[in-house]
Amino acid sequence: MRCAAVLAAVTLLAGCGSQHAAAPKQPRLPHALATAWRHDADGVAAALAVGDGCLAQQRAAALQRSVIGAINARRVAARFQEPLQSAVNDLQGRISCRPPPPPTPPAPEHHDHGKHKGHDKGDD
C-alpha cells in the first residue's frame, strides 16, 4: 500500500514538470469527537482507579456506543474505523463487573446494665 502511494506520487510529480503537488490531506478525527472520547475514556479510568468495575463497564459501554454511532454516521475516517472499534471492544471485554460484597452486619450490642451473671450480692 505504501509503495503504491509512493509510486503514484512519483508518477504525479514526474508528469507535472515544475508544478508542485500539494501533500494529500491526512484524515483526522473531528475535534469534538476526540475530546468527548478522551473524556469518556478518562471516566472509565477513574472508575477503575477506585475499584468500581461495574461503573467502568457502564462507561466503557457508553464509549463503545458512541464510537459505533460515529462510525455509522460516517464521522470517522475509514482508516481509523477498524483500530478504533477494536480498541473500544477490547476495553469493554477486559473490564469485569464484580459488585462489592454486601456490608457485614454490625455485631449485636451487648447490654449488661450492671448485671453480672453468676454473681449474687450475698456471696462472699
C-alpha positions as CSV (number, residue, x, y, z in Angstrom):
1,M,0.0,0.0,0.0
2,R,2.8,2.4,0.9
3,C,4.7,1.5,-2.2
4,A,1.7,2.2,-4.4
5,A,1.2,5.7,-2.8
6,V,4.9,6.5,-3.3
7,L,4.7,5.3,-6.9
8,A,1.6,7.4,-7.5
9,A,3.2,10.4,-6.0
10,V,6.4,10.0,-8.1
11,T,4.3,9.5,-11.3
12,L,2.2,12.6,-10.5
13,L,5.3,14.7,-9.9
14,A,7.1,13.4,-13.0
15,G,4.1,14.3,-15.1
16,C,3.7,17.8,-13.7
17,G,7.0,19.2,-14.7
18,S,7.8,22.2,-12.5
19,Q,4.5,22.3,-10.7
20,H,4.5,21.1,-7.1
21,A,1.7,18.8,-5.9
22,A,0.1,19.5,-2.6
23,A,0.5,16.9,0.1
24,P,-2.5,14.8,0.4
25,K,-4.8,15.7,3.3
26,Q,-4.4,13.3,6.1
27,P,-7.6,12.0,7.7
28,R,-8.3,13.3,11.2
29,L,-10.9,12.7,13.8
30,P,-13.2,15.6,14.4
31,H,-12.0,17.6,17.4
32,A,-15.4,17.3,19.2
33,L,-15.4,13.5,18.9
34,A,-11.8,13.2,20.1
35,T,-12.4,15.4,23.0
36,A,-15.6,13.6,24.0
37,W,-14.0,10.2,23.7
38,R,-11.0,11.3,25.7
39,H,-13.4,12.5,28.5
40,D,-15.3,9.2,28.3
41,A,-12.0,7.2,28.5
42,D,-10.9,9.2,31.5
43,G,-14.2,8.4,33.2
44,V,-13.5,4.7,32.6
45,A,-10.0,5.0,34.0
46,A,-11.3,7.0,37.1
47,A,-13.9,4.3,37.8
48,L,-11.2,1.6,37.5
49,A,-8.9,3.6,39.8
50,V,-11.4,3.5,42.6
51,G,-12.1,-0.2,42.0
52,D,-15.6,0.3,40.6
53,G,-15.6,-2.2,37.8
54,C,-19.3,-2.0,37.3
55,L,-19.2,1.7,36.7
56,A,-16.2,1.4,34.5
57,Q,-18.0,-1.2,32.4
58,Q,-21.0,1.1,32.1
59,R,-18.8,3.9,31.0
60,A,-16.9,1.7,28.5
61,A,-20.2,0.5,27.0
62,A,-21.3,4.2,26.6
63,L,-17.9,4.9,24.9
64,Q,-18.4,1.9,22.6
65,R,-21.9,3.0,21.6
66,S,-20.6,6.5,20.9
67,V,-17.8,5.1,18.6
68,I,-20.3,2.8,16.8
69,G,-22.7,5.7,16.3
70,A,-20.0,8.0,14.9
71,I,-18.7,5.3,12.6
72,N,-22.3,4.5,11.3
73,A,-22.8,8.3,10.8
74,R,-19.6,8.4,8.7
75,R,-18.0,10.9,11.1
76,V,-14.8,8.7,11.4
77,A,-12.4,8.3,8.5
78,A,-12.2,4.8,7.1
79,R,-8.6,4.3,8.2
80,F,-9.5,4.9,11.8
81,Q,-12.6,2.8,12.0
82,E,-11.2,-0.7,12.5
83,P,-8.5,0.3,15.0
84,L,-10.9,2.4,17.0
85,Q,-13.6,-0.2,17.0
86,S,-11.1,-2.9,18.0
87,A,-9.8,-0.7,20.9
88,V,-13.2,0.0,22.4
89,N,-14.3,-3.6,22.0
90,D,-11.1,-4.8,23.7
91,L,-11.5,-2.2,26.5
92,Q,-15.1,-3.3,27.1
93,G,-14.1,-7.0,27.1
94,R,-11.3,-6.5,29.7
95,I,-13.4,-4.9,32.4
96,S,-15.2,-7.1,34.8
97,C,-18.1,-6.0,37.0
98,R,-17.8,-7.6,40.4
99,P,-20.2,-5.9,42.8
100,P,-18.7,-5.3,46.2
101,P,-19.6,-7.8,48.8
102,P,-22.6,-6.8,51.0
103,P,-21.6,-4.9,54.1
104,T,-21.1,-7.1,57.1
105,P,-23.9,-6.7,59.6
106,P,-22.9,-4.9,62.8
107,A,-22.1,-7.0,65.8
108,P,-25.0,-7.4,68.2
109,E,-24.8,-4.9,71.0
110,H,-24.2,-6.4,74.4
111,H,-26.4,-4.8,77.1
112,D,-25.1,-5.6,80.5
113,H,-26.8,-2.8,82.6
114,G,-24.7,-3.7,85.7
115,K,-25.9,-7.2,86.0
116,H,-23.2,-9.9,86.3
117,K,-24.2,-13.4,85.6
118,G,-23.4,-15.8,88.4
119,H,-22.5,-13.2,91.0
120,D,-25.0,-12.7,93.7
121,K,-24.7,-9.8,96.1
122,G,-24.9,-12.1,99.1
123,D,-22.0,-14.3,98.1
124,D,-18.6,-13.7,99.7
